[in-house]
Amino acid sequence: MSSFVLVPGAGGQAWYFHRLVPRMIERGHRAVAVDLPAADDTAGLAAYADAIVAAAPAEPVVLVAQSMAGLSAPLTCDRLDVAGIVMLNAMSPRPGETGGDWWTNTGQEEAAREKAIADGRDPDAPFDPWEVFFHDADPDLLAEAQAASQPVQSDRPFEDPWPLPAWPDVATRFLAAQDDRLFPLEFQRRIVGERLGIDVEPIPGGHLAALTRPEVVAEWLTDAHSA
């Protein structure tokens, strides 16, 4: 059995993993989903790291960092017994880079625009989170998400320079969804190769794959950590 600490992206809701956790348990693993102080305008990356550490069990863990969690999850490696990091459609920071600067530095906007054109979508359409994040959701999940209170994400943690001198010396995998409209697959191949020096592992689904494709993500997370 392995223990997974599941760290959500923007909005910071453990709810994001509510379909993944039972599938991880079914496979004989432990999975703990973290709530982050996303709505707190005083909470920077250090506070996010504190929340991850507080939620983690006192045993070796695999950190799963979704999207924005790529900025915070690695900051806990000196405080937890981390057996590995799995980046899931995540932001890959450089030392000293702020999360706010990451978007321009990586060319994310142009990559997302090229993806929209390739998909036959209007690249100049207003940003629609339901189209960007839930395009591959089943009707029941979409209705559940639309009925729930919408998450709030403070800009505060995007102001912090990433504080580590280098990526942690921890085994790292990167799962990149093949139909991610926010961080397209080829964009991630380039950024992850440049910054982390590893290849991405393409998986089915969109940016919120752990929510929309939990069976797929559970399989990919656990294939290297079988019970």
PyMOL commands that place a pseudoatom at each C-alpha (Angstrom):
pseudoatom trace, name=CA, resn=MET, resi=1, chain=A, elem=C, hetatm=0, pos=[0.000, 0.000, 0.000]
pseudoatom trace, name=CA, resn=SER, resi=2, chain=A, elem=C, hetatm=0, pos=[1.134, 3.540, -0.785]
pseudoatom trace, name=CA, resn=SER, resi=3, chain=A, elem=C, hetatm=0, pos=[-0.177, 6.780, 0.693]
pseudoatom trace, name=CA, resn=PHE, resi=4, chain=A, elem=C, hetatm=0, pos=[-1.040, 9.578, -1.724]
pseudoatom trace, name=CA, resn=VAL, resi=5, chain=A, elem=C, hetatm=0, pos=[-1.487, 13.209, -0.721]
pseudoatom trace, name=CA, resn=LEU, resi=6, chain=A, elem=C, hetatm=0, pos=[-3.689, 14.846, -3.345]
pseudoatom trace, name=CA, resn=VAL, resi=7, chain=A, elem=C, hetatm=0, pos=[-3.120, 18.593, -3.673]
pseudoatom trace, name=CA, resn=PRO, resi=8, chain=A, elem=C, hetatm=0, pos=[-5.693, 20.576, -5.708]
pseudoatom trace, name=CA, resn=GLY, resi=9, chain=A, elem=C, hetatm=0, pos=[-5.042, 23.455, -8.043]
pseudoatom trace, name=CA, resn=ALA, resi=10, chain=A, elem=C, hetatm=0, pos=[-6.650, 26.902, -8.104]
pseudoatom trace, name=CA, resn=GLY, resi=11, chain=A, elem=C, hetatm=0, pos=[-9.616, 27.090, -5.769]
pseudoatom trace, name=CA, resn=GLY, resi=12, chain=A, elem=C, hetatm=0, pos=[-7.922, 24.696, -3.382]
pseudoatom trace, name=CA, resn=GLN, resi=13, chain=A, elem=C, hetatm=0, pos=[-10.861, 22.346, -2.850]
pseudoatom trace, name=CA, resn=ALA, resi=14, chain=A, elem=C, hetatm=0, pos=[-10.410, 18.759, -1.679]
pseudoatom trace, name=CA, resn=TRP, resi=15, chain=A, elem=C, hetatm=0, pos=[-13.766, 18.198, -3.442]
pseudoatom trace, name=CA, resn=TYR, resi=16, chain=A, elem=C, hetatm=0, pos=[-11.846, 18.102, -6.713]
pseudoatom trace, name=CA, resn=PHE, resi=17, chain=A, elem=C, hetatm=0, pos=[-10.616, 14.627, -5.754]
pseudoatom trace, name=CA, resn=HIS, resi=18, chain=A, elem=C, hetatm=0, pos=[-13.898, 13.236, -4.417]
pseudoatom trace, name=CA, resn=ARG, resi=19, chain=A, elem=C, hetatm=0, pos=[-14.272, 10.832, -7.337]
pseudoatom trace, name=CA, resn=LEU, resi=20, chain=A, elem=C, hetatm=0, pos=[-10.611, 9.795, -7.316]
pseudoatom trace, name=CA, resn=VAL, resi=21, chain=A, elem=C, hetatm=0, pos=[-10.180, 8.984, -3.600]
pseudoatom trace, name=CA, resn=PRO, resi=22, chain=A, elem=C, hetatm=0, pos=[-12.555, 5.974, -3.522]
pseudoatom trace, name=CA, resn=ARG, resi=23, chain=A, elem=C, hetatm=0, pos=[-10.926, 4.545, -6.637]
pseudoatom trace, name=CA, resn=MET, resi=24, chain=A, elem=C, hetatm=0, pos=[-7.509, 4.794, -5.022]
pseudoatom trace, name=CA, resn=ILE, resi=25, chain=A, elem=C, hetatm=0, pos=[-8.839, 3.029, -1.930]
pseudoatom trace, name=CA, resn=GLU, resi=26, chain=A, elem=C, hetatm=0, pos=[-10.375, 0.299, -4.087]
pseudoatom trace, name=CA, resn=ARG, resi=27, chain=A, elem=C, hetatm=0, pos=[-6.889, -0.333, -5.462]
pseudoatom trace, name=CA, resn=GLY, resi=28, chain=A, elem=C, hetatm=0, pos=[-5.509, -0.859, -1.982]
pseudoatom trace, name=CA, resn=HIS, resi=29, chain=A, elem=C, hetatm=0, pos=[-3.953, 2.558, -1.390]
pseudoatom trace, name=CA, resn=ARG, resi=30, chain=A, elem=C, hetatm=0, pos=[-4.495, 5.403, 1.012]
pseudoatom trace, name=CA, resn=ALA, resi=31, chain=A, elem=C, hetatm=0, pos=[-5.469, 8.800, -0.430]
pseudoatom trace, name=CA, resn=VAL, resi=32, chain=A, elem=C, hetatm=0, pos=[-5.785, 12.076, 1.457]
pseudoatom trace, name=CA, resn=ALA, resi=33, chain=A, elem=C, hetatm=0, pos=[-7.193, 15.124, -0.331]
pseudoatom trace, name=CA, resn=VAL, resi=34, chain=A, elem=C, hetatm=0, pos=[-6.037, 18.527, 0.901]
pseudoatom trace, name=CA, resn=ASP, resi=35, chain=A, elem=C, hetatm=0, pos=[-8.041, 21.721, 1.351]
pseudoatom trace, name=CA, resn=LEU, resi=36, chain=A, elem=C, hetatm=0, pos=[-5.943, 24.842, 0.724]
pseudoatom trace, name=CA, resn=PRO, resi=37, chain=A, elem=C, hetatm=0, pos=[-6.527, 28.425, 1.967]
pseudoatom trace, name=CA, resn=ALA, resi=38, chain=A, elem=C, hetatm=0, pos=[-7.280, 29.608, -1.551]
pseudoatom trace, name=CA, resn=ALA, resi=39, chain=A, elem=C, hetatm=0, pos=[-9.691, 32.382, -0.582]
pseudoatom trace, name=CA, resn=ASP, resi=40, chain=A, elem=C, hetatm=0, pos=[-7.334, 33.869, 2.015]
pseudoatom trace, name=CA, resn=ASP, resi=41, chain=A, elem=C, hetatm=0, pos=[-5.676, 37.009, 0.667]
pseudoatom trace, name=CA, resn=THR, resi=42, chain=A, elem=C, hetatm=0, pos=[-2.950, 36.730, 3.325]
pseudoatom trace, name=CA, resn=ALA, resi=43, chain=A, elem=C, hetatm=0, pos=[-1.962, 33.136, 2.425]
pseudoatom trace, name=CA, resn=GLY, resi=44, chain=A, elem=C, hetatm=0, pos=[1.114, 32.772, 0.248]
pseudoatom trace, name=CA, resn=LEU, resi=45, chain=A, elem=C, hetatm=0, pos=[2.907, 29.633, -0.893]
pseudoatom trace, name=CA, resn=ALA, resi=46, chain=A, elem=C, hetatm=0, pos=[4.280, 29.000, 2.609]
pseudoatom trace, name=CA, resn=ALA, resi=47, chain=A, elem=C, hetatm=0, pos=[0.743, 28.792, 3.996]
pseudoatom trace, name=CA, resn=TYR, resi=48, chain=A, elem=C, hetatm=0, pos=[-0.221, 26.367, 1.238]
pseudoatom trace, name=CA, resn=ALA, resi=49, chain=A, elem=C, hetatm=0, pos=[2.779, 24.200, 2.129]
pseudoatom trace, name=CA, resn=ASP, resi=50, chain=A, elem=C, hetatm=0, pos=[1.734, 24.307, 5.784]
pseudoatom trace, name=CA, resn=ALA, resi=51, chain=A, elem=C, hetatm=0, pos=[-1.751, 23.060, 4.865]
pseudoatom trace, name=CA, resn=ILE, resi=52, chain=A, elem=C, hetatm=0, pos=[-0.298, 20.173, 2.859]
pseudoatom trace, name=CA, resn=VAL, resi=53, chain=A, elem=C, hetatm=0, pos=[2.000, 19.146, 5.707]
pseudoatom trace, name=CA, resn=ALA, resi=54, chain=A, elem=C, hetatm=0, pos=[-0.848, 19.337, 8.227]
pseudoatom trace, name=CA, resn=ALA, resi=55, chain=A, elem=C, hetatm=0, pos=[-3.034, 17.047, 6.111]
pseudoatom trace, name=CA, resn=ALA, resi=56, chain=A, elem=C, hetatm=0, pos=[-0.360, 14.459, 5.300]
pseudoatom trace, name=CA, resn=PRO, resi=57, chain=A, elem=C, hetatm=0, pos=[-0.104, 11.212, 7.278]
pseudoatom trace, name=CA, resn=ALA, resi=58, chain=A, elem=C, hetatm=0, pos=[3.045, 10.488, 9.271]
pseudoatom trace, name=CA, resn=GLU, resi=59, chain=A, elem=C, hetatm=0, pos=[4.397, 7.938, 6.786]
pseudoatom trace, name=CA, resn=PRO, resi=60, chain=A, elem=C, hetatm=0, pos=[6.036, 7.928, 3.357]
pseudoatom trace, name=CA, resn=VAL, resi=61, chain=A, elem=C, hetatm=0, pos=[3.780, 9.687, 0.852]
pseudoatom trace, name=CA, resn=VAL, resi=62, chain=A, elem=C, hetatm=0, pos=[3.454, 10.323, -2.861]
pseudoatom trace, name=CA, resn=LEU, resi=63, chain=A, elem=C, hetatm=0, pos=[2.543, 13.944, -3.526]
pseudoatom trace, name=CA, resn=VAL, resi=64, chain=A, elem=C, hetatm=0, pos=[0.086, 14.474, -6.389]
pseudoatom trace, name=CA, resn=ALA, resi=65, chain=A, elem=C, hetatm=0, pos=[0.159, 18.092, -7.555]
pseudoatom trace, name=CA, resn=GLN, resi=66, chain=A, elem=C, hetatm=0, pos=[-2.713, 19.265, -9.750]
pseudoatom trace, name=CA, resn=SER, resi=67, chain=A, elem=C, hetatm=0, pos=[-2.202, 22.413, -11.856]
pseudoatom trace, name=CA, resn=MET, resi=68, chain=A, elem=C, hetatm=0, pos=[-1.312, 25.322, -9.525]
pseudoatom trace, name=CA, resn=ALA, resi=69, chain=A, elem=C, hetatm=0, pos=[-0.186, 22.811, -6.865]
pseudoatom trace, name=CA, resn=GLY, resi=70, chain=A, elem=C, hetatm=0, pos=[3.034, 22.435, -8.829]
pseudoatom trace, name=CA, resn=LEU, resi=71, chain=A, elem=C, hetatm=0, pos=[4.069, 25.655, -7.070]
pseudoatom trace, name=CA, resn=SER, resi=72, chain=A, elem=C, hetatm=0, pos=[3.351, 24.493, -3.503]
pseudoatom trace, name=CA, resn=ALA, resi=73, chain=A, elem=C, hetatm=0, pos=[3.562, 20.702, -3.219]
pseudoatom trace, name=CA, resn=PRO, resi=74, chain=A, elem=C, hetatm=0, pos=[7.354, 20.534, -3.832]
pseudoatom trace, name=CA, resn=LEU, resi=75, chain=A, elem=C, hetatm=0, pos=[7.901, 22.962, -0.947]
pseudoatom trace, name=CA, resn=THR, resi=76, chain=A, elem=C, hetatm=0, pos=[6.983, 20.214, 1.518]
pseudoatom trace, name=CA, resn=CYS, resi=77, chain=A, elem=C, hetatm=0, pos=[9.686, 17.739, 0.531]
pseudoatom trace, name=CA, resn=ASP, resi=78, chain=A, elem=C, hetatm=0, pos=[11.975, 18.825, 3.379]
pseudoatom trace, name=CA, resn=ARG, resi=79, chain=A, elem=C, hetatm=0, pos=[9.182, 18.374, 5.942]
pseudoatom trace, name=CA, resn=LEU, resi=80, chain=A, elem=C, hetatm=0, pos=[7.550, 15.133, 4.804]
pseudoatom trace, name=CA, resn=ASP, resi=81, chain=A, elem=C, hetatm=0, pos=[8.837, 11.673, 3.960]
pseudoatom trace, name=CA, resn=VAL, resi=82, chain=A, elem=C, hetatm=0, pos=[8.196, 12.024, 0.223]
pseudoatom trace, name=CA, resn=ALA, resi=83, chain=A, elem=C, hetatm=0, pos=[8.569, 8.850, -1.820]
pseudoatom trace, name=CA, resn=GLY, resi=84, chain=A, elem=C, hetatm=0, pos=[7.706, 10.627, -5.070]
pseudoatom trace, name=CA, resn=ILE, resi=85, chain=A, elem=C, hetatm=0, pos=[5.966, 13.530, -6.754]
pseudoatom trace, name=CA, resn=VAL, resi=86, chain=A, elem=C, hetatm=0, pos=[3.377, 13.125, -9.488]
pseudoatom trace, name=CA, resn=MET, resi=87, chain=A, elem=C, hetatm=0, pos=[2.658, 16.316, -11.374]
pseudoatom trace, name=CA, resn=LEU, resi=88, chain=A, elem=C, hetatm=0, pos=[-0.828, 16.265, -12.915]
pseudoatom trace, name=CA, resn=ASN, resi=89, chain=A, elem=C, hetatm=0, pos=[-1.386, 18.940, -15.576]
pseudoatom trace, name=CA, resn=ALA, resi=90, chain=A, elem=C, hetatm=0, pos=[0.737, 21.075, -13.286]
pseudoatom trace, name=CA, resn=MET, resi=91, chain=A, elem=C, hetatm=0, pos=[2.712, 24.303, -13.373]
pseudoatom trace, name=CA, resn=SER, resi=92, chain=A, elem=C, hetatm=0, pos=[6.476, 23.645, -13.406]
pseudoatom trace, name=CA, resn=PRO, resi=93, chain=A, elem=C, hetatm=0, pos=[8.198, 26.607, -11.716]
pseudoatom trace, name=CA, resn=ARG, resi=94, chain=A, elem=C, hetatm=0, pos=[11.763, 27.842, -11.957]
pseudoatom trace, name=CA, resn=PRO, resi=95, chain=A, elem=C, hetatm=0, pos=[13.708, 29.123, -8.925]
pseudoatom trace, name=CA, resn=GLY, resi=96, chain=A, elem=C, hetatm=0, pos=[12.839, 32.749, -8.236]
pseudoatom trace, name=CA, resn=GLU, resi=97, chain=A, elem=C, hetatm=0, pos=[9.945, 32.833, -10.707]
pseudoatom trace, name=CA, resn=THR, resi=98, chain=A, elem=C, hetatm=0, pos=[6.566, 34.008, -9.455]
pseudoatom trace, name=CA, resn=GLY, resi=99, chain=A, elem=C, hetatm=0, pos=[3.425, 32.149, -10.338]
pseudoatom trace, name=CA, resn=GLY, resi=100, chain=A, elem=C, hetatm=0, pos=[2.178, 35.353, -11.931]
pseudoatom trace, name=CA, resn=ASP, resi=101, chain=A, elem=C, hetatm=0, pos=[5.182, 35.525, -14.250]
pseudoatom trace, name=CA, resn=TRP, resi=102, chain=A, elem=C, hetatm=0, pos=[4.981, 31.828, -15.124]
pseudoatom trace, name=CA, resn=TRP, resi=103, chain=A, elem=C, hetatm=0, pos=[2.190, 32.377, -17.652]
pseudoatom trace, name=CA, resn=THR, resi=104, chain=A, elem=C, hetatm=0, pos=[4.136, 34.857, -19.780]
pseudoatom trace, name=CA, resn=ASN, resi=105, chain=A, elem=C, hetatm=0, pos=[7.495, 33.155, -19.305]
pseudoatom trace, name=CA, resn=THR, resi=106, chain=A, elem=C, hetatm=0, pos=[6.169, 29.844, -20.594]
pseudoatom trace, name=CA, resn=GLY, resi=107, chain=A, elem=C, hetatm=0, pos=[4.048, 31.183, -23.464]
pseudoatom trace, name=CA, resn=GLN, resi=108, chain=A, elem=C, hetatm=0, pos=[0.887, 29.576, -22.060]
pseudoatom trace, name=CA, resn=GLU, resi=109, chain=A, elem=C, hetatm=0, pos=[-1.529, 32.028, -23.672]
pseudoatom trace, name=CA, resn=GLU, resi=110, chain=A, elem=C, hetatm=0, pos=[-0.231, 31.400, -27.188]
pseudoatom trace, name=CA, resn=ALA, resi=111, chain=A, elem=C, hetatm=0, pos=[-0.180, 27.640, -26.603]
pseudoatom trace, name=CA, resn=ALA, resi=112, chain=A, elem=C, hetatm=0, pos=[-3.811, 27.673, -25.455]
pseudoatom trace, name=CA, resn=ARG, resi=113, chain=A, elem=C, hetatm=0, pos=[-4.742, 29.807, -28.457]
pseudoatom trace, name=CA, resn=GLU, resi=114, chain=A, elem=C, hetatm=0, pos=[-3.056, 27.386, -30.860]
pseudoatom trace, name=CA, resn=LYS, resi=115, chain=A, elem=C, hetatm=0, pos=[-4.897, 24.516, -29.197]
pseudoatom trace, name=CA, resn=ALA, resi=116, chain=A, elem=C, hetatm=0, pos=[-8.234, 26.287, -29.656]
pseudoatom trace, name=CA, resn=ILE, resi=117, chain=A, elem=C, hetatm=0, pos=[-7.541, 26.856, -33.355]
pseudoatom trace, name=CA, resn=ALA, resi=118, chain=A, elem=C, hetatm=0, pos=[-6.493, 23.237, -33.829]
pseudoatom trace, name=CA, resn=ASP, resi=119, chain=A, elem=C, hetatm=0, pos=[-9.712, 22.102, -32.112]
pseudoatom trace, name=CA, resn=GLY, resi=120, chain=A, elem=C, hetatm=0, pos=[-11.876, 24.336, -34.288]
pseudoatom trace, name=CA, resn=ARG, resi=121, chain=A, elem=C, hetatm=0, pos=[-12.846, 26.573, -31.354]
pseudoatom trace, name=CA, resn=ASP, resi=122, chain=A, elem=C, hetatm=0, pos=[-12.891, 30.375, -31.435]
pseudoatom trace, name=CA, resn=PRO, resi=123, chain=A, elem=C, hetatm=0, pos=[-9.515, 31.487, -30.037]
pseudoatom trace, name=CA, resn=ASP, resi=124, chain=A, elem=C, hetatm=0, pos=[-10.928, 34.960, -29.302]
pseudoatom trace, name=CA, resn=ALA, resi=125, chain=A, elem=C, hetatm=0, pos=[-13.987, 33.789, -27.365]
pseudoatom trace, name=CA, resn=PRO, resi=126, chain=A, elem=C, hetatm=0, pos=[-14.262, 35.030, -23.754]
pseudoatom trace, name=CA, resn=PHE, resi=127, chain=A, elem=C, hetatm=0, pos=[-12.787, 32.676, -21.200]
pseudoatom trace, name=CA, resn=ASP, resi=128, chain=A, elem=C, hetatm=0, pos=[-15.441, 30.157, -20.158]
pseudoatom trace, name=CA, resn=PRO, resi=129, chain=A, elem=C, hetatm=0, pos=[-14.351, 27.877, -17.301]
pseudoatom trace, name=CA, resn=TRP, resi=130, chain=A, elem=C, hetatm=0, pos=[-17.044, 25.329, -18.143]
pseudoatom trace, name=CA, resn=GLU, resi=131, chain=A, elem=C, hetatm=0, pos=[-15.692, 24.991, -21.690]
pseudoatom trace, name=CA, resn=VAL, resi=132, chain=A, elem=C, hetatm=0, pos=[-12.040, 25.015, -20.632]
pseudoatom trace, name=CA, resn=PHE, resi=133, chain=A, elem=C, hetatm=0, pos=[-12.270, 22.767, -17.571]
pseudoatom trace, name=CA, resn=PHE, resi=134, chain=A, elem=C, hetatm=0, pos=[-15.436, 20.671, -17.896]
pseudoatom trace, name=CA, resn=HIS, resi=135, chain=A, elem=C, hetatm=0, pos=[-15.668, 19.962, -21.622]
pseudoatom trace, name=CA, resn=ASP, resi=136, chain=A, elem=C, hetatm=0, pos=[-15.065, 16.244, -20.959]
pseudoatom trace, name=CA, resn=ALA, resi=137, chain=A, elem=C, hetatm=0, pos=[-17.337, 15.971, -17.893]
pseudoatom trace, name=CA, resn=ASP, resi=138, chain=A, elem=C, hetatm=0, pos=[-20.323, 13.652, -17.908]
pseudoatom trace, name=CA, resn=PRO, resi=139, chain=A, elem=C, hetatm=0, pos=[-23.748, 15.326, -17.448]
pseudoatom trace, name=CA, resn=ASP, resi=140, chain=A, elem=C, hetatm=0, pos=[-24.097, 14.295, -13.786]
pseudoatom trace, name=CA, resn=LEU, resi=141, chain=A, elem=C, hetatm=0, pos=[-20.702, 15.698, -12.856]
pseudoatom trace, name=CA, resn=LEU, resi=142, chain=A, elem=C, hetatm=0, pos=[-21.335, 18.903, -14.792]
pseudoatom trace, name=CA, resn=ALA, resi=143, chain=A, elem=C, hetatm=0, pos=[-24.659, 19.414, -12.994]
pseudoatom trace, name=CA, resn=GLU, resi=144, chain=A, elem=C, hetatm=0, pos=[-23.013, 18.723, -9.630]
pseudoatom trace, name=CA, resn=ALA, resi=145, chain=A, elem=C, hetatm=0, pos=[-20.218, 21.203, -10.302]
pseudoatom trace, name=CA, resn=GLN, resi=146, chain=A, elem=C, hetatm=0, pos=[-22.562, 23.921, -11.536]
pseudoatom trace, name=CA, resn=ALA, resi=147, chain=A, elem=C, hetatm=0, pos=[-24.824, 23.517, -8.497]
pseudoatom trace, name=CA, resn=ALA, resi=148, chain=A, elem=C, hetatm=0, pos=[-21.941, 23.770, -6.020]
pseudoatom trace, name=CA, resn=SER, resi=149, chain=A, elem=C, hetatm=0, pos=[-20.547, 27.000, -4.633]
pseudoatom trace, name=CA, resn=GLN, resi=150, chain=A, elem=C, hetatm=0, pos=[-17.833, 28.194, -6.990]
pseudoatom trace, name=CA, resn=PRO, resi=151, chain=A, elem=C, hetatm=0, pos=[-14.264, 28.206, -5.670]
pseudoatom trace, name=CA, resn=VAL, resi=152, chain=A, elem=C, hetatm=0, pos=[-12.398, 31.446, -5.059]
pseudoatom trace, name=CA, resn=GLN, resi=153, chain=A, elem=C, hetatm=0, pos=[-8.685, 31.809, -5.722]
pseudoatom trace, name=CA, resn=SER, resi=154, chain=A, elem=C, hetatm=0, pos=[-6.710, 34.709, -4.272]
pseudoatom trace, name=CA, resn=ASP, resi=155, chain=A, elem=C, hetatm=0, pos=[-3.903, 36.176, -6.364]
pseudoatom trace, name=CA, resn=ARG, resi=156, chain=A, elem=C, hetatm=0, pos=[-1.678, 36.280, -3.283]
pseudoatom trace, name=CA, resn=PRO, resi=157, chain=A, elem=C, hetatm=0, pos=[0.315, 33.032, -3.805]
pseudoatom trace, name=CA, resn=PHE, resi=158, chain=A, elem=C, hetatm=0, pos=[1.100, 34.032, -7.395]
pseudoatom trace, name=CA, resn=GLU, resi=159, chain=A, elem=C, hetatm=0, pos=[3.119, 36.955, -6.023]
pseudoatom trace, name=CA, resn=ASP, resi=160, chain=A, elem=C, hetatm=0, pos=[5.706, 34.774, -4.265]
pseudoatom trace, name=CA, resn=PRO, resi=161, chain=A, elem=C, hetatm=0, pos=[8.996, 33.953, -6.012]
pseudoatom trace, name=CA, resn=TRP, resi=162, chain=A, elem=C, hetatm=0, pos=[9.395, 30.182, -6.037]
pseudoatom trace, name=CA, resn=PRO, resi=163, chain=A, elem=C, hetatm=0, pos=[11.779, 29.724, -3.101]
pseudoatom trace, name=CA, resn=LEU, resi=164, chain=A, elem=C, hetatm=0, pos=[13.663, 26.508, -3.834]
pseudoatom trace, name=CA, resn=PRO, resi=165, chain=A, elem=C, hetatm=0, pos=[17.120, 26.641, -5.465]
pseudoatom trace, name=CA, resn=ALA, resi=166, chain=A, elem=C, hetatm=0, pos=[16.250, 23.648, -7.665]
pseudoatom trace, name=CA, resn=TRP, resi=167, chain=A, elem=C, hetatm=0, pos=[13.611, 20.987, -8.117]
pseudoatom trace, name=CA, resn=PRO, resi=168, chain=A, elem=C, hetatm=0, pos=[13.629, 18.609, -5.105]
pseudoatom trace, name=CA, resn=ASP, resi=169, chain=A, elem=C, hetatm=0, pos=[15.798, 15.501, -5.414]
pseudoatom trace, name=CA, resn=VAL, resi=170, chain=A, elem=C, hetatm=0, pos=[12.724, 13.276, -5.434]
pseudoatom trace, name=CA, resn=ALA, resi=171, chain=A, elem=C, hetatm=0, pos=[11.513, 10.847, -8.087]
pseudoatom trace, name=CA, resn=THR, resi=172, chain=A, elem=C, hetatm=0, pos=[9.103, 12.823, -10.270]
pseudoatom trace, name=CA, resn=ARG, resi=173, chain=A, elem=C, hetatm=0, pos=[6.541, 11.793, -12.874]
pseudoatom trace, name=CA, resn=PHE, resi=174, chain=A, elem=C, hetatm=0, pos=[4.453, 14.131, -14.992]
pseudoatom trace, name=CA, resn=LEU, resi=175, chain=A, elem=C, hetatm=0, pos=[0.991, 13.147, -16.226]
pseudoatom trace, name=CA, resn=ALA, resi=176, chain=A, elem=C, hetatm=0, pos=[-0.283, 15.439, -18.993]
pseudoatom trace, name=CA, resn=ALA, resi=177, chain=A, elem=C, hetatm=0, pos=[-3.825, 15.157, -20.301]
pseudoatom trace, name=CA, resn=GLN, resi=178, chain=A, elem=C, hetatm=0, pos=[-4.119, 14.809, -24.052]
pseudoatom trace, name=CA, resn=ASP, resi=179, chain=A, elem=C, hetatm=0, pos=[-7.052, 17.231, -24.316]
pseudoatom trace, name=CA, resn=ASP, resi=180, chain=A, elem=C, hetatm=0, pos=[-6.041, 19.829, -21.738]
pseudoatom trace, name=CA, resn=ARG, resi=181, chain=A, elem=C, hetatm=0, pos=[-7.268, 23.164, -23.088]
pseudoatom trace, name=CA, resn=LEU, resi=182, chain=A, elem=C, hetatm=0, pos=[-5.451, 25.278, -20.489]
pseudoatom trace, name=CA, resn=PHE, resi=183, chain=A, elem=C, hetatm=0, pos=[-2.019, 23.612, -20.610]
pseudoatom trace, name=CA, resn=PRO, resi=184, chain=A, elem=C, hetatm=0, pos=[-1.976, 21.743, -23.941]
pseudoatom trace, name=CA, resn=LEU, resi=185, chain=A, elem=C, hetatm=0, pos=[-0.016, 18.528, -24.233]
pseudoatom trace, name=CA, resn=GLU, resi=186, chain=A, elem=C, hetatm=0, pos=[2.690, 19.787, -26.594]
pseudoatom trace, name=CA, resn=PHE, resi=187, chain=A, elem=C, hetatm=0, pos=[3.126, 22.882, -24.439]
pseudoatom trace, name=CA, resn=GLN, resi=188, chain=A, elem=C, hetatm=0, pos=[3.705, 20.648, -21.427]
pseudoatom trace, name=CA, resn=ARG, resi=189, chain=A, elem=C, hetatm=0, pos=[6.154, 18.455, -23.343]
pseudoatom trace, name=CA, resn=ARG, resi=190, chain=A, elem=C, hetatm=0, pos=[8.265, 21.534, -24.018]
pseudoatom trace, name=CA, resn=ILE, resi=191, chain=A, elem=C, hetatm=0, pos=[8.039, 23.165, -20.589]
pseudoatom trace, name=CA, resn=VAL, resi=192, chain=A, elem=C, hetatm=0, pos=[8.521, 19.977, -18.593]
pseudoatom trace, name=CA, resn=GLY, resi=193, chain=A, elem=C, hetatm=0, pos=[11.447, 18.919, -20.738]
pseudoatom trace, name=CA, resn=GLU, resi=194, chain=A, elem=C, hetatm=0, pos=[13.120, 22.304, -20.342]
pseudoatom trace, name=CA, resn=ARG, resi=195, chain=A, elem=C, hetatm=0, pos=[12.443, 22.771, -16.653]
pseudoatom trace, name=CA, resn=LEU, resi=196, chain=A, elem=C, hetatm=0, pos=[12.299, 19.310, -15.096]
pseudoatom trace, name=CA, resn=GLY, resi=197, chain=A, elem=C, hetatm=0, pos=[14.319, 17.355, -17.634]
pseudoatom trace, name=CA, resn=ILE, resi=198, chain=A, elem=C, hetatm=0, pos=[11.759, 14.549, -17.876]
pseudoatom trace, name=CA, resn=ASP, resi=199, chain=A, elem=C, hetatm=0, pos=[9.229, 13.342, -20.426]
pseudoatom trace, name=CA, resn=VAL, resi=200, chain=A, elem=C, hetatm=0, pos=[5.505, 13.731, -19.847]
pseudoatom trace, name=CA, resn=GLU, resi=201, chain=A, elem=C, hetatm=0, pos=[3.220, 10.706, -19.763]
pseudoatom trace, name=CA, resn=PRO, resi=202, chain=A, elem=C, hetatm=0, pos=[0.102, 11.449, -21.850]
pseudoatom trace, name=CA, resn=ILE, resi=203, chain=A, elem=C, hetatm=0, pos=[-3.215, 10.372, -20.343]
pseudoatom trace, name=CA, resn=PRO, resi=204, chain=A, elem=C, hetatm=0, pos=[-6.795, 10.711, -21.617]
pseudoatom trace, name=CA, resn=GLY, resi=205, chain=A, elem=C, hetatm=0, pos=[-8.919, 13.643, -20.507]
pseudoatom trace, name=CA, resn=GLY, resi=206, chain=A, elem=C, hetatm=0, pos=[-8.784, 17.372, -19.977]
pseudoatom trace, name=CA, resn=HIS, resi=207, chain=A, elem=C, hetatm=0, pos=[-7.289, 19.715, -17.384]
pseudoatom trace, name=CA, resn=LEU, resi=208, chain=A, elem=C, hetatm=0, pos=[-9.426, 18.325, -14.536]
pseudoatom trace, name=CA, resn=ALA, resi=209, chain=A, elem=C, hetatm=0, pos=[-8.742, 14.695, -15.393]
pseudoatom trace, name=CA, resn=ALA, resi=210, chain=A, elem=C, hetatm=0, pos=[-8.769, 13.512, -11.768]
pseudoatom trace, name=CA, resn=LEU, resi=211, chain=A, elem=C, hetatm=0, pos=[-12.369, 14.741, -11.590]
pseudoatom trace, name=CA, resn=THR, resi=212, chain=A, elem=C, hetatm=0, pos=[-13.615, 13.862, -15.069]
pseudoatom trace, name=CA, resn=ARG, resi=213, chain=A, elem=C, hetatm=0, pos=[-11.589, 10.652, -15.598]
pseudoatom trace, name=CA, resn=PRO, resi=214, chain=A, elem=C, hetatm=0, pos=[-10.947, 9.277, -12.094]
pseudoatom trace, name=CA, resn=GLU, resi=215, chain=A, elem=C, hetatm=0, pos=[-10.601, 5.649, -13.192]
pseudoatom trace, name=CA, resn=VAL, resi=216, chain=A, elem=C, hetatm=0, pos=[-7.905, 6.594, -15.692]
pseudoatom trace, name=CA, resn=VAL, resi=217, chain=A, elem=C, hetatm=0, pos=[-5.988, 8.750, -13.228]
pseudoatom trace, name=CA, resn=ALA, resi=218, chain=A, elem=C, hetatm=0, pos=[-6.198, 6.105, -10.486]
pseudoatom trace, name=CA, resn=GLU, resi=219, chain=A, elem=C, hetatm=0, pos=[-4.714, 3.544, -12.851]
pseudoatom trace, name=CA, resn=TRP, resi=220, chain=A, elem=C, hetatm=0, pos=[-1.848, 5.809, -13.901]
pseudoatom trace, name=CA, resn=LEU, resi=221, chain=A, elem=C, hetatm=0, pos=[-1.119, 6.930, -10.347]
pseudoatom trace, name=CA, resn=THR, resi=222, chain=A, elem=C, hetatm=0, pos=[-0.984, 3.426, -8.951]
pseudoatom trace, name=CA, resn=ASP, resi=223, chain=A, elem=C, hetatm=0, pos=[0.761, 1.505, -11.732]
pseudoatom trace, name=CA, resn=ALA, resi=224, chain=A, elem=C, hetatm=0, pos=[4.145, 2.268, -10.170]
pseudoatom trace, name=CA, resn=HIS, resi=225, chain=A, elem=C, hetatm=0, pos=[2.865, 1.903, -6.601]
pseudoatom trace, name=CA, resn=SER, resi=226, chain=A, elem=C, hetatm=0, pos=[0.952, -1.377, -6.654]
pseudoatom trace, name=CA, resn=ALA, resi=227, chain=A, elem=C, hetatm=0, pos=[-0.167, -2.796, -3.318]
for i in range(1, 227): cmd.bond("trace and resi %d" % i, "trace and resi %d" % (i + 1))
show_as sticks, trace
zoom trace
